[in-house]
């Protein structure tokens, strides 16, 4: 009896199953890594980059090189200061550098891109804990800093002759021109990108091609750009109805400035945007509404950068509002 009890006691312990207890999600796509997501974003940005190179030529090359190299250097420096291994293989710093460069005017001085890059990586990402922990979009944090710190320099850069393939680049941006003089840029120029502006905001067509690629790949959530575009279309349409003689129509709002670039490549940052589909749509609508609020009632003609940063701050609250109900819950 004693021997049997000993045998019975020892056998289950040898064959006991190993149970891992962890929070959801319990099923995940192992192929969906940070590196794969970032590489998808780089591929999606290629049409925008190619259009920037065509329009701004060496100015685009210079700005892209400065921001990408500076972001990689900042990532390496701040990671080393924290005593951690270099995470450059995940390509997140590369994406931040490209998006930051595309948000700047081509003729901007070299030190603007350098400072913006170190602010983007240091304050926009590292200070929150690194990749996946940042509350705000890092590229927009860097862009906002240099816009406030070097406002006159960036304004002057927008009027410099960029040695472009397009004569219009020697003029002010379409939205600045309309704000100051009332002159309206043709929709065709806004759509194809034959205008002045930041490197990534000139061509609506390039932004649509790259953005749709990200949505098809599910790297970007379609709910966010859909919310942005819907809100701008509705509010822009109402503004046109209130003032039918206005030369700047809802189509100019949709195609002009960095609206599509921001909707597809900036607002869709998976870290600083909400988690649920409902929350993402609310986030996109909020971004679009703030853009129109700034464009219609402030002296600032653009609004995308501030709208995204403001909604980034509301992301934790949106996540709390849109917690899905568990199956079977009352």
TAWOHU-V463228 format. One record per residue. RES is the residue in one letter. PSI is psi as a letter, one per 30 degrees, with the letter a starting at -180 (none if undefined). OMEGA is omega in whole degrees, 0 to 359 (NA if undefined). D_CENTER is the distance of its C-alpha to the mean C-alpha in Angstrom with 1 decimal. Layout:
RES	PSI	OMEGA	D_CENTER
RES	PSI	OMEGA	D_CENTER
This chain:
X	e	179	71.4
X	e	180	69.9
X	e	180	68.9
X	e	181	67.2
X	e	178	65.2
X	e	180	64.1
X	e	181	63.0
X	e	181	61.2
X	e	185	59.4
X	e	185	58.3
X	e	180	57.1
X	e	181	54.2
X	e	180	52.8
X	e	184	52.7
X	g	182	51.0
X	k	180	48.7
X	k	177	45.3
X	j	183	42.2
X	k	177	39.9
X	k	179	36.3
X	k	181	35.0
X	l	178	31.3
X	l	178	28.8
X	l	4	27.0
X	k	181	25.4
X	f	175	28.5
X	k	181	27.4
X	l	177	24.4
X	j	184	23.4
X	f	180	24.2
X	f	183	22.6
X	i	180	19.1
X	l	177	18.4
X	e	181	15.5
X	e	180	16.6
X	e	178	16.7
X	e	181	13.3
X	e	177	11.9
X	e	175	14.5
X	e	179	13.5
X	e	178	10.0
X	e	179	12.1
X	e	178	14.5
X	f	180	12.1
X	f	184	11.0
X	e	178	14.8
X	e	179	15.7
X	e	180	13.4
X	e	181	14.8
X	e	178	18.2
X	e	178	18.2
X	e	178	17.2
X	e	179	20.0
X	e	185	22.4
X	e	189	21.9
X	f	174	21.5
X	b	188	23.4
X	f	177	24.1
X	e	178	21.8
X	e	178	18.8
X	e	181	20.5
X	e	183	21.1
X	e	178	17.7
X	e	181	16.1
X	e	182	19.0
X	e	185	18.9
X	e	181	15.3
X	e	181	15.5
X	e	181	19.0
X	e	179	18.4
X	e	178	15.5
X	e	179	17.8
X	e	179	20.8
X	e	178	19.2
X	e	180	18.3
X	e	182	21.9
X	e	184	23.4
X	e	177	22.0
X	e	179	22.5
X	e	179	26.1
X	f	179	26.7
X	f	178	26.0
X	h	181	28.4
X	l	180	26.1
X	l	183	25.8
X	k	181	23.3
X	g	187	20.2
X	f	182	19.2
X	f	180	20.0
X	f	174	17.0
X	g	180	14.9
X	e	178	12.1
X	e	177	13.0
X	e	181	13.2
X	e	178	9.6
X	e	180	8.7
X	e	181	11.4
X	e	181	10.6
X	e	178	7.2
X	e	179	9.1
X	e	181	12.1
X	f	178	10.8
X	f	181	9.9
X	l	173	13.5
X	k	183	16.8
X	e	183	18.8
X	g	180	21.9
X	k	181	20.4
X	l	185	22.7
X	e	185	22.1
X	f	178	22.2
X	e	178	19.2
X	e	180	16.9
X	e	181	19.0
X	e	180	18.8
X	e	181	15.1
X	e	181	14.6
X	e	175	17.2
X	e	181	15.9
X	e	182	12.4
X	e	185	14.2
X	e	184	17.3
X	e	183	16.3
X	f	184	12.7
X	e	187	13.6
X	e	184	17.3
X	f	178	18.9
X	f	179	17.6
X	f	177	19.1
X	a	184	16.8
X	k	177	14.7
X	g	184	14.1
X	f	187	15.4
X	k	179	12.9
X	e	182	12.7
X	l	176	9.9
X	j	186	6.5
X	e	181	8.7
X	e	180	7.4
X	f	175	7.5
X	e	177	10.8
X	e	180	12.2
X	e	180	11.5
X	e	181	13.1
X	e	183	15.9
X	f	178	17.0
X	e	178	16.7
X	e	184	19.2
X	e	183	21.2
X	h	184	21.6
X	e	182	21.3
X	e	180	24.4
X	e	180	23.5
X	e	177	20.2
X	e	178	22.1
X	e	180	24.8
X	e	179	22.6
X	f	182	21.5
X	f	181	25.2
X	l	175	26.2
X	j	184	27.5
X	g	180	25.0
X	h	191	27.7
X	l	173	25.9
X	f	182	27.2
X	k	183	26.7
X	f	184	28.8
X	f	183	26.4
X	f	179	24.2
X	f	180	27.0
X	a	176	26.4
X	l	177	24.0
X	l	182	20.8
X	e	182	21.7
X	e	175	20.6
X	e	180	22.3
X	e	180	25.3
X	e	180	25.7
X	e	188	25.4
X	e	187	28.0
X	f	182	30.3
X	g	179	29.7
X	k	184	29.4
X	k	176	27.3
X	k	179	25.5
X	k	180	26.6
X	e	180	24.2
X	e	178	24.9
X	e	178	23.7
X	e	184	20.3
X	e	184	20.1
X	f	175	21.1
X	g	181	19.5
X	h	182	22.7
X	l	175	21.6
X	l	179	20.6
X	a	174	17.3
X	l	188	14.4
X	e	187	14.4
X	f	188	11.5
X	f	188	12.4
X	e	188	16.0
X	j	176	16.3
X	e	180	15.5
X	e	180	17.4
X	e	179	15.4
X	e	179	12.0
X	e	180	14.2
X	e	180	15.7
X	e	180	12.8
X	e	178	11.0
X	e	176	14.5
X	e	180	15.0
X	e	180	12.2
X	e	178	13.7
X	e	178	17.1
X	f	183	16.5
X	g	173	15.2
X	e	174	12.3
X	k	178	10.1
X	k	184	12.1
X	f	182	13.5
X	e	183	14.3
X	e	177	11.0
X	e	177	10.8
X	e	178	14.6
X	e	179	14.7
X	e	183	12.7
X	e	180	14.9
X	e	181	18.0
X	e	179	17.8
X	e	180	17.4
X	e	181	20.2
X	e	182	22.4
X	e	176	22.2
X	e	177	22.3
X	e	177	25.3
X	e	178	27.0
X	e	177	26.7
X	e	178	28.3
X	e	179	31.0
X	e	180	31.7
X	i	185	31.9
X	f	180	32.9
X	f	182	33.8
X	k	182	30.3
X	f	181	29.4
X	j	188	25.6
X	l	178	25.1
X	e	178	22.6
X	e	176	21.9
X	e	178	21.2
X	e	182	18.6
X	e	184	16.9
X	f	185	17.2
X	l	178	17.0
X	a	183	14.5
X	g	184	10.8
X	e	183	10.9
X	e	176	10.4
X	e	178	7.9
X	e	183	5.7
X	e	185	7.4
X	e	190	7.0
X	f	183	4.1
X	e	182	1.2
X	f	183	4.6
X	g	176	5.8
X	j	187	5.3
X	f	182	9.2
X	e	187	10.3
X	g	177	9.2
X	l	183	9.7
X	l	186	13.4
X	e	186	15.6
X	l	177	17.9
X	e	179	17.6
X	e	179	19.1
X	e	179	16.8
X	e	179	13.7
X	e	177	15.5
X	e	178	16.5
X	e	181	13.0
X	e	178	12.0
X	e	178	15.3
X	e	178	14.9
X	e	180	11.8
X	e	180	13.8
X	e	179	16.9
X	e	177	15.7
X	e	181	14.5
X	e	177	18.0
X	e	180	19.7
X	e	182	18.5
X	e	187	19.2
X	e	189	22.6
X	g	177	24.0
X	l	177	22.7
X	f	181	23.3
X	k	188	19.7
X	f	187	19.1
X	c	173	15.3
X	f	186	13.7
X	e	184	10.0
X	e	181	9.0
X	e	180	11.9
X	e	180	11.4
X	e	181	8.1
X	e	178	10.0
X	e	180	13.1
X	f	173	12.1
X	e	179	10.7
X	f	180	14.3
X	f	183	15.8
X	e	178	14.3
X	e	179	17.5
X	e	178	19.6
X	e	176	18.2
X	e	180	18.7
X	e	179	22.2
X	e	190	22.9
X	h	176	22.0
X	k	181	23.8
X	k	181	25.5
X	k	180	29.3
X	l	180	30.9
X	k	179	33.4
X	f	181	36.8
X	k	178	35.7
X	none	NA	37.7
